[in-house]
């Protein structure tokens, strides 16, 4: 029998566990802030490695209106930290750093192959040496 007990129950009666998050209810749509508390955007999706089952990237949606004109910026998942009170996520980067980052328009989603993943990871490891 499973001995993991839910810590709390949400308003809709679904149990919530302290270290497990439902992507559609607790991650996607969450606000991402920089270290100064400025809103950068919201998480539009997660990209997982099918071989390991690990989340590799959170895709940060920036700009646009009602989904039109948004740019999508994959961020290495390990760079995001859940904020106190769980109101969103914080990433230690400046808005200017996103200008040169790998990105795409919502309608032009790339193939998340090894080459693309490598370009994204390489950009942030070069731009943020302490990551």
Buried (B, 14 or more C-beta within 10 A) or exposed (E): EEEEEEEEEEEEEEEBEEEEBEBEEBBBEBBBBBEEEEEBBBBBBBBBEEEEEEBBBBBBBBEBEEEEEBBBBBBBBBBBEBBEEEEBBBBBBBEEBBEEBBBBEBEEEBEBEEEBBEEBBEBBEEBBEEB
